[in-house]
Amino acid sequence: MDAIFLTFILMLSIFLGFELITKVPATLHTPLMSGANAISGITVVGAIALAGNGQQDLANWLGAGAVALASINVVGGYMVTDRMLAMFKKRGG
């Protein structure tokens, strides 16, 4: 594809993403974050497929790095979500 067309798509997606994120109310942040973590789980599956391909050493290393980074993203996201949900629980009893 033409580089100008791809740059236009990139700029449009950045603008659209920024506009959507700024309009999300605080009460919807936790469910949306959980959904984003589920999408990162799909990234882990794709990275595992790349790492286990066995075609080239570079692909194996990039796949292993992608597995590590996506796993950190998933675990950290769920930890933050759990902490946010704990703020809504009643204290003591």
Order of alpha helices (4+ residues) and beta strands (2+ residues): alpha-alpha-alpha
